[in-house]
Structure formats: structure tokens, C-alpha cells
Amino acid sequence: MRKITKTIASVAVSVMVAVSMTPALPAMVTYAAETGETTEKTSPIAQDIFDKLVAEGSTYSEGNKDLAKYGKFHFKAVLNGNRITVSFVPDSEDYNKYKQDCFYDYDEESGCIVCNATEDDTNTLWIFSYYIVDAVADHLGMDSEVLRAYLTAVEATQEKDDVLTSEYYNYSAPDEHGIRTISLYAKSEYDKNIVSKVIEEAYFTPETLETLEVSALTSENTSQYCNLGKYHLYVDGNKNDVTITLSEYNGISEQGIESLKNIINAFQPEGYEDFIANYKGTPSELADSSEAWKVVVPDADLIPEAFKQLNEGTNFVQVTFATPYFWDGEEVSLKAGETQYLFLNNGQVSKWESSNKKVATISDNGTVTGLKKGTATITATLDNGEKLSIKVNVTTNPTIKVNGKKFSKTKTYTVKKGKSLTVKINGKAADVKNAYSSSNKKVAKVTSKKTATTVKIKGVKKGKATVTVKVNGVSFKIKVKVK
């Protein structure tokens, strides 16, 4: 079973991979290597599948319209004999390396649409698992959602994941060249009892989710989509702020509710344990909530774009988890004098505190300021009394230059009487005043304001003095000689 996808394209893709079998697969028709031409007569079934594929309003046609919005690629479908070729064609030479032709042959003897693909030939599998499947469903007069559900359900109800066998769909083991053969029955409508039985047995069990390599959410945002049987799943967000949408064809069932719990238990958003223990929803009354989560039957505007193509018979349930968290994660780093606003999601802060005000301060509006090298913990107390903390690393101390050169604490700086040394400060916090002192103000003293970043030390009369300039609590003792 394929890993759940991390991104979702404008046209959703059904996940189909395979499981245990050794089918007798139909032979492929031979085509000329260069031209792809054949003298084989087109069968009525191949012609009708092709017509359904390219018809106005088909998923193939709508997919092409979506691609047209970006102006980089388009699909091109051609029927030649009993072969349907779907090409992924770049609109400019810049993208020629992505060009790919996918071949689907209708075999009259077996009644199957057949394609060959290598394990990494994702475009072939992608088009086969969506556009061709829908065209076959339209040809047979079947609900395309039911056919897609059947194909993905086969995978979930078999034990292996390297080959697949079913009444109407085969996915072979690779041959000596690494080629797999995929075969989809297309001659007559499927037995509804067989299809229904396979679909009903497939849902999101803990084992299925483990095979899909679903893991606990982190602080990083993610979007994940999967189709399994009559279920579609879309997850969007992070461990503190996530929306999980599950759809089920023909109504949310007890099995659907169990799937939802298994899904949430696998993704483990903050508050998931409370959900598992206390969610009391039923197929007839899905809505429920607590402080950490909320379950609704979503309105149309809340349904993810990935689900917009699903049939009218599809029902939805949506769970949101929203717990307070810092947008920046568990820690931030600042240089001396830098500030950063600590944005807190899903909560109102009534009080801010710093564990070390000599290193970093925090304002009433949540702006943290780095003062000098070190660490501090900033704690936000929420209106409900809950407390959240974030670590602040201040990586530098403020620095100074005297007369344009790096300050040296061992050097004595000479200035004429009545003239001034210029001290440039780097890393001063805007809301922290400097402090000045002199060992002998009759010899040398600071004449600048305490808010200055350029400080003047004036030579008053001949002699020596040590002038201290304190920035963000860091002291610089400047030895001065007045001539």
C-alpha cells in the first residue's frame, strides 16, 4: 500500500496499489516502435471508453482545464486501434524533460484495459488510477466513485502489498525487466454483490494506517490526502491546529466513526486522547465538542478542495483540534537589541513574564527583546489560567566601537581637551536606557542622552579617567587620557 500523499494536486488522485495474486494476464498488441501505428481494428468498447474519456465534463477534460490555468502542461489523448495513448505534454521547451506517453490497450479476449508500468512510473499509474478508471466506469454505466472505491478497497482487504488480484482488477509482480502489468476489466458491468462486499470490508484500521506510514503530527504544517474504499481522508494542519475531514460514500456509518477514531489516534493531535475517550457521536448525530476539539458535519464552504470532485452521495464529517501554541515553535533566537513578536494561536494572553529580565524582556503585547547573551523562558498566562512557555536564546552581547574601531578594554584612548571620543553602540535595545559614569568627571564625561546609540565622551581637562558605558546591562569601561 502506498504511503499517504504529502501534497494534493488540483485534481485528486486515487491511491491504488496491490496485493497477492498470480493472474493470467492478456497478451499486449504489438505496435511499430517508431510510429506507434497498428492495423488493428478499433473495437466498439475501446472506442466508447475513449469517447467517455475525452467527453466534455469528464475528469480528463476537467483536469485539462485545471492544467490550462497554469499554462505549462496539457494532456493529449489519442485512440489508435485498441490503444489509448494519454500524453503529458509540456507547453514550452523548458519542460520537455517531463513529457510522457502512457499506453492503455483494450484486449478483446480478456475484456480488460491493460497498461504496463515500471515501479517508479508514477504518471502512468496516476492517469490509470483516475482518468481511465472514470472512463471505464462511464462506459459501463457505473458510478465512478463506486468503481474507484472498489479498486482502492482491494488493497486494504489483502495481506500483501507487492501484487494484487481481484475479480476485475489485477496488478502483477514485476517481470525480469521490472515491468508490472495492470489490468482493469471493462467488458460488462461488475457484479454489485462482489463489489459491495469488497468495499464494505475496507476501512481505516490501525493496521491500514500503519501500512500507509501515518505518523504523529508535529509542529510543522502538512497536507495529506488518501482514498481507501468508500472513504476519502484529508488532513491539513499541525499537532496544535489541524482539520481532519473524512468522507464516506452513502452516509457516515459506525465503521466510518471507527475509522475516524483510528485516524485521530494515528495522527495524535494535541487533545486526541480526550477525543478517543469522550467522543460520543453516532451516525445519526455526529456533532460533538470539547475544549480541545470539535466535530461537525461541514457546510459546503468547509469541504476541502480535494473533495470537490466527489459524487453527491458522499457524506462528510470534520474534526478540528485547536489548542494554544506559539507560532514560532518551542524556542526563538535573537541577537542583542533585536525584537520579535510572539504570536500565540488559539488563545488570549492575560499576562506575560520573563524568567530572566537581564537577558530578555517581554512587553504587554508579546514583543520579546534580546538584551545580552543568555537564555530566558517567556511564559504566557491565558485567560483560562493555562500557561505556555517558549525559550528565548539571545546569541550575542551588545558591542561598541570607539572612533570607528573595535573597542579594546586594555587600550587607553586619547582625546584633546574640549574634543570628544565617539562611541558607536551596536545591539542596543530601543526601550532600555544606557547608563553612564566616570571615575573623574572633571577630566572626562559623557555628554549624550541615555537613549543614544552614538555616545560622545568629552575631554574636560588634562588627566586620566575611566568612563563606563552600560548598554542593556553590559558595561564597557573605556580608559580615557585627556591631553
Phi, psi and omega in degrees: 000136184283149177297145179300139186287147180269341177229163182232125178281173180294334173250117183293150183240132175283135178275121179225117170216189210231175188198161194338120173180166171219072187282157170272108187263148183292152177287148179275148176285142180273132180239152177299135188298321186270317187265337184073011184277155177213153177266003181298137179284137180288129178281154178302326181292313179299319180297317183290321178298318178297316179300319179292325180299313188264003183297150175301129180093352177291161179298326176298311181296318179293324176297322177294323178295320178296317179297324182299333180296331183266340174066029181241330183217161168210162176265148174225123181248136180225138174253124179225106188066234176257015180258128171257121177253124174249118183253141174260103194249126176285148180271355177213160182296339181299335185247017184300332181293345180266357182298137179207140176251133179242128186250130179232116184253132173270121179261112185296327183293314182271340184075024185246146163275128187235139171221154177247143181205145171281167184300327182260012181275071190291328180297318179299311180298322183296310182293320180298319187281358181228292185293311182293320178300315180295323179295320177296318179299317179295321178298320182276352184075023180265158171288119183299328179295323179292318180294317178296321178298319179299313183296315180287334179288328179304317181299319185283345184253010176240163192269329182264168180232011181255344176216161183216139174222143175204178182299326189233003187213127180234142178224107193275166169290153180292145176278192184294344178261006180079018182263132174258148176250128180248131185227123180241121181295137186218014189273321180209163185300146183285154175292117185298327179295318179295313181298314183297320182297315180295316182296317182295333182277349186258124173203179184277091175272165175303323180293318179297316181294325176294319178296324178285358179061036175287133180228168183300141176295155177240190178285348178279139177288143179214152173234125184225138183229143176205146175240125180220110181061230180274008182251143169235138183234135175224126181238129184219115178142206180225183188297336181261341187212092188219147174243125180244118181245127178239131175246150177221134181286132179067038171100146177282121184257178174301322177296324177295319178295320176296320176301315181300316179296319179295320179297312182293324177294329179281320182279334173052055172292162177301126182097003184294326181296321176296321178297311182301321184281330193238352179293126186243017183297152177231165178306329181272342181216087185279331187295140178190164181198163171214188180295327187265338186214161179213133179247129179223162164268108193290142170291168184303323183286349178262352180284129182302149178303328180298339183260000187297335183274356184289154185291163182297336181283004182272137177245155188231149168225140185227133179241130174245136173245125182221097177245150183299140176198156177278131180302326184278000179095216186263346178201157176227157178238137180225155168267164178303133179090344180281154177233156175208135177278126180269101183276123180251121179274149170062038177186155177250128183269129177259339183204139175245144178217148173245135180284343181213091184289348176282340181260314182209140177247161179227132181272172181295337180264006175092020177265121180263141181237129176279132181252301180212167186303132181152189179233150177215152176253123178262126182244130176252125175261123183275168180301329181273006179093348179293145180240136176234143183234151176221139182273136177244122176256116173264119193266348182222162169262159171296154179230165177224156169236141179248121183053039174086358182240151181307134182292137174236126183286347180265347183276145172258125183264128184262137178217144179283153177302130180090348178260175183227147167276145178253121180249116178264127182258132175241129178096016178286134174286133187298326184261014178243122182282147174287162173234138183233147173205160179221140178289341178204093182294343178285344179260311182209144180205160177276136181246005185264163176288160183285353178262000188287150170253350170239114188249136179255129175250113186267134173280118185268310176209167184302136180148190180235147178204158173248119180256127180256126175245116181256121181240122181054027181089357178261125185264137175240114181263111187256119178279125185237136174238122180258125180265000000 
